[in-house]
């Protein structure tokens, strides 16, 4: 299976399936001599793992980090860093009834068309479980970015039509949906719990704000910084759209309204989201992603089996009624991977 490696100089390769023995990541291009340990990576894994609250999957995966190579006496060696996360709470038998049928919204049909075989145990590589490996790799990138003074922060802006009206950074990790508005967050939780009771799901919007990036990052024409970030975000299974800065609201604006004018102290606005011509401006990089409703729902739906015969299906198992809360650390991880790679590409260009 191609397409398991991401990045040019700083790169990751993920491996493993949802109900296999383990998932993990190989990180290459790591700067040597940087202090990092399993505890640091574990903090990010704990933010993504299931079973955190009533609005996430009850699957019990502790995602205990084990570093097998690339670190010596607490410091990176510059050789490939290998992180493995053993699976524990697998229940493949829960998927036996859908072995020969296609679940609406899932990659069952497309994987079978491409490979002629599919892992029906929790979708295999197509499962959101794969993102655990990304978060582990992204934690390594985050550590390197911290030394550059870069901060990556993602949070929930909208769930099920409920929109945050305020931005309070300190409350993001204090509520189960990682909303930036505590009042809206409480409403979101009630909405998700209500949908879970009837076996349905909802989607939302996650925003990411990146601070401290130097101006000049990005590789035009085809490897623009926003294009690389877009690829990273759209590679996350549940993400169906992305916008930067003013985004789609720029469509009805005039050029005189959208252009980011400049003064002696710098830019006077940030409608571009911190990227112009595919290159960072030095302002905050701001983007938003659209997260689809969870595909695994127990509401009866029409589908077909591998013989093309029509049938009604209900997806049983343990699933998140809304993916937004747990996708936040995945968004941060992918953004960190892009940025560290871009910093290293910029350094290589200047050599």
C-alpha positions, 0 to 999 in steps of 0.5 A: 500500500503506497501513500503511508509516508508524509513529508520531504526532509522531516517525514513519517511513515505510519503502520498498523491496523485498527484491530491488529497487534499495534499501530506506530510510526517511524520518524526520519529527519529528526534533529540530533541532540534534542531532549525527548522522552516517552512522557513528552509524547504520551501527553499528546497521546492522552489527548487523542485516546478514546474513552475520555468522556461521554462524547467519545468512543468507550474503547479502552486504548491506553496508547502507552508510548514505547520508543524502540530506536532513535533516542539515546540517554534521553536525546535524539540521535538523528537516526530514525525514531521508532514509536509503537503503540500496542492495541489492547481493547480489540473486538473484531467479532463486532464486525462479523456481520458487516464482513460482506456488506458496505457501510455507508460513509466508510471506505469499505467499497473503495478499498475493495475496489482498489485492492481486491481485499479489505480488512473489515475489522474496524476498517483496518488502515482506513480507521481513525485508529491510524491517527494515533501514529500521526499524533506520536510523530507530530509530538516529535515535530512539536518538540522541535518547533518549541525550540523555534518558538512556534506554538500550534493550537487547535480547538473546536469552533462548531459542532452540530450547528452550535457555534462558539461565540467567544474565544477563551484559550484557557478553557479549551482543554477544560471541556470534553469537546475542546471548544473555545467557548465554554457556554457553547461547549456545554450545548455541544456536549448535550447535543452529542449525548442526545444523538448518541442515544438515538445512534446518530452522529454529527460533524463540526468545524475545528480551527487551528491557530499557529503562532511564531512562524517566521516569514518566508516558509513555503515552496512555490509554486506547487509546494505552497505552505497552505497547499502542504497544510491542506494536503495534511489536513485532507489526509485525515479521514474525517476532513472534507474541507479547509479554508485559510484566513477569511476563507470562503467568506472572501468570495463576496468581499471586494479586493479593497476589503480582503487585501491585507494592507501594510504599515510601518508596524506590519500588516493591518489585517490578516484575511490571508490567514498568515500565508500569501503566495504560498509563503508565510507572512510572519502573522498567525497562520489560521485555518479551519477544517470541516469535519464530517459526521461520524460514519459509524451509526446504528441508525438503519441505512440502505446499502449493498453487499459484495454481490450487489444485493440490496440490504439494510445495515446497522453499524454496531461497535464503539464509535465517537458520535462526534469526531471533533474532540479527538481530531483536535490533537490530530490536526495539531500533529499534522500541522507540526509535521508540515511546519518542521518539514518546511523549516528544514526545507528552508534551511536546506535551500539556504545552505 
